[in-house]
Amino acid sequence: MKFQHYCSKFIIPLCTCLAFVSASAQFTITNPLTTKDFTGIKIGDNASLTAATGADPNGAGWLRLTEAKANQKGYMYVLQGFPTTLGVIADFEYKDWRNIADSYNGADGFCVYLFDASISDANFKLGGYGGSLGYATYSNPAGTTGLSGGYLGVGLDAYGNYANNGESRHGSAPAGTLTSGMLPNAFVLRGPTSSTYTSSNIYLTSTALGDRSGTVDDIRKRNEIDYNTVTDTRPADNIFYRRVQVIITKPGTDYVVTVKWRKENQLDFTQVFTYTLSSATYPIPSNLKLGFSASTGGGFNFQEIRNIILTTPGNLRVDSRSDSYFTCNESSRPVTFKVEISNDTNAALNSIDFNGKILDQNNNLVDFSKFKITGVSYNSSFTNSNLPSSNFTSNEINGVVGLNAKSSGIITVTGQYYKKGIGTNHSFKMVSTISSNQITDTDLTNNTASTVVEVRKCSVMSNPMLPSHSK
């Protein structure tokens, strides 16, 4: 069943399409959250799409859960559910920053949550805000239950309350890990929402990040969950970049939850924690949905999400993004695509076939008068590669790369775009496809990725498009 593409014909220079495909529990859902398009997502409270509010150009926006203001709250969830038979990978990027100083060194944090997809939109209800980050139980008003149908809530806590049992949360991190009763700059996992209030959203595990010496405020000031230098503009990726993966697998009878992240100037993900959930105690729903929530208090941050990917683990997959932009009056401009290939299997693969094409909106190969590939490079994560690097005769690339087990590599494709050749109100895209005969790939829906570039008239697009902050 093919769900839909969410790559609308808005005034955008760049978008990565959202699609859902399901067959035998295979699925891939992606959404860059960079445009004005609200299709396929539910947004509430203070959350917004910055491209829709004008805070960012259309095509270069973010899902902003909170402004950098006191006492804010916001949430979003993806309307489409997905099967859990083969497990799930939830992958996203975020920025957490502020343009105004506060006396709390930022707050509070945000939560990425998975909840039972059978919960209807009408019956969806968040947990408590404040230190509960929109997921867990809360004391104001008294008896606030956790997120409707909540299965897991991974808190990215800048301030430090999500891990403790204040505000009627249930369970707490071990006393020896807390500083003055708090766990700032930490990843914290809380469990399912229960019909029994006293056992709902119980604390499961946590990992405190970075240097833990000094006072609570000393820890909060460090750049871990959030960026703690006041800045007028969103910090660039080489200054502050965060990408997170929440992975659920079932290697035996129980479920294993693994959280990884990648920071600026890092090639590889670092494991934050792994936790085993008893399938008897915490049976997983047959379908889940993904969402985010965030809150501020006296301390605050812009808390922003983009580039969501939901797919199955344990196979070969590809993701395509671009940091490129152009202004409407330019006749030509360099364009860069970053194609990330991930070998999530337990086997080293030295023969991954790669094909990349620059296609027009009718899926025809674009000729050199409109766009020309000028270079291909790749990072050191690949164990081998025979991809061409120069002297291209067409806008199609073919080759073979290798990756160790449980590793990823990035192919960078550069080219020159010629606006008059493409024509206004048209588009072109890079489509990347991978395969390998060395494995039986359990999910083919994530073996192709597409990044679309729209070409618009100057009369429509008044502002230069800023680069999207993707890795």
C-alpha angles and dihedrals in degrees: 000000000000111000111191146293116247100199100116125193095250128138094284134135094200142017138157111221125246114222138166123205125172130184124144090350093310116137145157124190122178132172125170094196088211100121140058091262115119093179114134097011136087116217126187148172111007096342119119144164105251091213088059094048093046094244087120132020116266107270094028100064139116139215100256110202094183137007119233089266135111122268099012128149134180144164144188134185134184110247095213117083123212135207122258100201093106096031127251143258116204109193127180145149126230145184123206113185145124139219095202127059119242132185095240101060092242133316164259113331139222139261131221108205139185118208140177109284091214089073105104122227089247091055097042112118131170126231121238124310123215109063090349089070093215094299114072135057118284142197101224107094092020116252097021104169126217128267113307109265091354114178103173134000117195108195121204095200120193097169101040113238103105091079097053133074097243122122090033095298113152120239129002142221114268112283092241092062095051125088111212087340094307139097108207121182094025145127110234129186122208126184139234127315108255133203085228102077096206093058098039121124092356119194109261110171144326144194121213112214132224130339110000097188123116132024128328089263091050089056094045092054092062120097103248116107092007138023110251104195112095107238135175092221135039109275114256120246094255088057102040123002128157128181120175134195124196109193128188119190136164107214091164134352095317135059122250120207116201126182122196134172142187126211135198116304093010124125098194137049118248119217112241098184144327124213132183118222119201108240088212094053097035109027110188119237115247089241131026138189128213128228146160133217134178141180142193133199128172086333120054149179141181099258109198138176134191143158101040117191123184118182145127124288130227100050145079116284143166134210127190128200140157137213093193128118139170139198120238097245096053117109092201140003140174115260126198128198123190115205116191118199117195126196102199094170128102092244130083109240120205096172112058109153113220128194123178125181137180104219134180123232089274091055094251120139109262114237124229094259089069105032131358128196106226104175148005125200135164137200128251094263092086114089092206140358139178096183115141114250103191146357095062119187096192142008092267128095125197128179149114129262134182132219135183119239115286094010141116136210134194125225113199116207118191127189147158119253121207111200098198090052094054095040129219120288089028133099144209131200144194113234116194123192130183137184141160132200089204093081142029101246109217095200122036094174091086097048093091128055130182133197116191127205117199123208114212138180122260090237089063102038110054102168132057112256114244121221116268112241101236134138 
